[in-house]
Amino acid sequence: MMKKILILLIIAIVSAGSAISGQSLTIQGRIYDKADGSIIQNAVITLKPDNKVVTSDQNGQYIFTCTPGKKEITTRVLGYRSENIRF
């Protein structure tokens, strides 16, 4: 049976930027097992439509810098069911 992952997302505006660079924001969060609260290291997190991929660190944390707009985060961890969050 596949376990479910809970993803915490914290979205913060890093800077409004200039007309040349445009706006950017930071999306960061932590991956952990919803059942027992244990941290999940080395989870693969994909941000679409930006097509950015990161891996969670030893604390289960990850971070993306991207432009504003509709986003989808997908997680992949061996032994767990993939999860998608749209925002």
N, C-alpha and C positions, 0 to 999 in steps of 0.2 A: 504494500500500500504506500502510495506517495504521500509525503507530508506537505503541508501548506506553509508557505513563507509569508510572513508579514513584513511589509516594507514601510518604513517611516520616511516620509518626505518632508523636507523643510525647504521651502522656496523663498529665496531672498533676492532682492534686487541689489546687485553689486554696484553698478554705476549706470547712469543714464548715457554716458559716452558722448561723443561729438557726432556731428552729421557725417563725418568721414567713417568713423568706426561703428556707428550705430549703437544700439542698446545691447547690453549683455546682462545675464543673470546667472546666479549660481544655484544649482540644485544639488542638495546633499542629503544623505540619509544613512540609515544603518539597517543591515539585514540580520534578522534573528528568527529563531524558531518560535512560532506562535504558541506552541504547546508548552514548552518548558523555559522559554526566554533565553536559551543559549545562543551565543553569537555565532554567526555563520561566516567563516573566512573563505576567501577565494571564490565567492559567488561572481558570476559573470552578469553584468548589468549593461543593457543596451538602451540607448536613448534614440528614439526615432521622432521626427524624420531626419535628425541630424546625423544618424548613423555613427554615433560615438559609442565606444565600448570601454568599460573599465572593470576592474576586479576589486571586490571588497577587501579591505586590509585586515590585519590581525584583530581589529576591534569591530569588524563587520561594517566599517564605514566606507562610503564612496562619495565622489563629488564630480559634478559636471559643470562646465561653463558653456553657456549657449545663448542663442538669441531668443527673445520672447516668442510666444506662439503656442499653438496646440502641440502637446508632446505625449509620448507614450514611453513608459519604462517597462522593460521586460527583464525578468530575472531567470537565470539558469544555474541550478546547483545539482550535482549528482545526488540522487536519492530523494529529490524533492520535485514536486510538480511546478512547472513554470507558472509565473504570475505576471499579469499585465495590469498596469495602472495608466489610465488616460486622464489628462488634465489640461 
